[in-house]
């Protein structure tokens, strides 16, 4: 790389970083010396063009690419044209790039995917499908950026055709590819925000297709964060910002699923804000919100997107939680399992609130019970002693091995199944009671495990689950730190949290729990907010809250519901 080219790239990077720069001076000198660009590597020219487009110098970025018009440069020029909404021009440029890319299967794969994307944006669904199928079989897989594009186009086609199974499959593929892309970029790269925005836009498609208001509002929140941060960091004229803001405006404008009234309780199904119906006006209002947002909002937004990039969107929560609980088993739960199995009374939570005071479970004699996220299965053992027929389900082999040793020691046998609590390999309608004591209820996405609990239950079957309270969550500095006496987090940003020691937790507000339970066919019977008993000490291992804190505010809660007949 020549010194002048390096200086120009460094100057453009300083603009993105918010520093003063003389990029235009360097660029004019570079463009006046054609030999400088022609002697540069393709990757260097393309990187400079991308930087220039990021900072609003689109015409200059095209000049850089056209100085050496090969297949790679033409492909990049087409991508920039598409990003600026010039679909017909982009298609023509991509066709030229495809004709020139005779000796690079991977580049042809990317160009074909780009042709599919621009066809989809232009509304040519059949053409988009033909191009994307050609892209899928061209070259080899494994390029995260191309894989993200292919999955995104497939999701768009499926959404247009109202093909929910294909849409779900494409969304799952997109999550995996986006995770790889985020790892490749790093969380501080501006493009990471665009990846997150793209994932959220696809999640909105799935949520609407599934008629899931909770999932929809959560995805809109994430898209809002990504769009606002893009506007703050790259400016309103950046094509990535425009795409995210247009998606956000469209998501807000489209009506949410209708309001539903059940058993005297009204569950409001509205988007976060209602705004004017004109698409142009929508984007204008969204941009005004971005412009007027306070600095502290950007800090909160930054934390959400970074957490999502590092461990949220696309992360394999099963693998992360399995790893965490394998470690916890060796540190604490394996040794504690014997004491828990030996206990004669049923208690709830880290402060051992007695069941006899709450009477949540009732008489369990003769009931078929499934414990979702059973861990070492001590709760199932307590129920077995009382005449129930439990089955324990957990995703961590080390936890189940501890449970099996306890079964042998105490002579209490019942099935133990290694499985995701949201995808249990057991027949529908097999159980009378589904239970979770900070198992699936804390460590699995409620949008996944609650419907699965409903599937497993017989009509009228009961669901009882214990989890941490939303209050203790918003008062905690972090998932592994004890609660403070002040609110530290916005409640809408706590749905999915990555714990510092590993693992991913899920925290819903009461309104969200009500909605997702009712959406899954449950009638809510009770909500018990748990306080620490007067004489109980701090927990020796779990730092959720001190006993003193939990005697004043509820650190944990128990929900009881039954499946409608």
PyMOL commands that set and color helices and strands:
alter all, ss='L'
color gray80, all
select helices_A, chain A and resi 3-16+23-31+34-38+42-54+58-66+71-83+87-100+105-121+125-137+144-160+164-185+190-210+213-234+239-253+279-292+295-311+317-342+355-358+378-385+397-410+440-443+446-456+470-474+491-493+510-519+547-552
alter helices_A, ss='H'
color red, helices_A
select strands_A, chain A and resi 260-262+265-267+347-348+353-354+368-372+389-394+415-418+431-437+457-468+496-498+504-506+522-530+556-563
alter strands_A, ss='S'
color yellow, strands_A
deselect
rebuild
show_as cartoon
